[in-house]
Amino acid sequence: MTCDRPLSSCRQSTRIDLNALIQAPDPYDFFTFKPHLKKLILSGAADAQHLSILWYTIPNGSVGQHYHTQTEAIYTIHGSQTDTNGVYPTGSLAFNPPGSAHAITHSSGFFLLAYASPPNFDPIAPDPTASPIQINALAPDLDTQYPFTPVHEAVSVYPIPLDPAGGIRAELVNLTAAGQYIYRGNCLLVLQGCCTLDGTPADRHHLVVTPSLDPQSYRVGGMGDRCLVLGLAFEFSA
C-alpha cells in the first residue's frame, strides 16, 4: 500500500547500493531469464504490468527481437549493451517508447529496467518512427544541456518528455547543497554527486525503490556541491 506516514518513519522501500551489488551479486535473488542473463525483480511480478528489475548479464548476453506496448526505461549501471538502435555504455539512460521493437546483443554488465508492461516476444516489425530518448547521465553539464525548470533557488527539475500513454513518468532532479525536494514515485537513483534520501546519505548509484506498485513520497536533500537524481513513477491507466 502507499506509505502515507512521516517520511522519516517510512520503511516500505528497498535500498540497494549498486556499487556493492556489482562487486558481489551472488547474495541477491537473481534468477536465470535467458542464457547468460539474470534478473532480480524489485517490484511487481515477472508477468505483470508495471515492474522494476535489475538485469545482469555475463559477456555475450543477448535477447531476441521483442517489442514494447508501453514505455521501457533502461539505465546502464556498469558495462555496455548493444541493441537495434545503438550502443549503451555505462551511464546511458534510455526510454523506448510504446510500439518500439529491438533485439539486444553484446550485453555485459548490470542494468536497471522499468517496464510499464512486460516485453512481448510475438513476431512484429519494428516501428521506424519509435526512436528511443537517450541521455548521457554522466555528462557533467547535464543540467545545462536540458531545460531544467527551477523549483526554487536550490532545486531544478527536468521532466523527461515521455509518451503520456506509456505508463511511466520520469524526471531528473538537480540539487545544490541547500536543496530540499519531495518526490512522489516508485524509484529514485542517484546519478551524480551525493544527497540524502529520507535523511540517509546516498552517493552515486544508490537506489531506492518501493516494492509496491503504488507511488510513495521521498524527501531528497542536497549535501554537497551538486546532486543529480533520476525519479521514475508508474502511471496507471484509468
Buried (B, 14 or more C-beta within 10 A) or exposed (E): EEBEEEBEEBEEBEEBEBEEBBEEBEEEEBEEBBEBBBBBBBBBEEEEBBBBBBBBBEEEBBBEBBBBBBBBBBBBBBBBBBBBBEEBBBBBBBBBBBBBBBEBBBBBBBBBBBBBBBBEEEEEEBEEEBEBBBBEBBBEEBBEEBEBEEBEEBBBBBBBEBBEEBBBBBBBBBBBBEBBBEBEBBBBBBBBBBBBBBEEEBBBBBBBBBEBBBBBBBBBBBBBEBBBBBBBBBBEEE
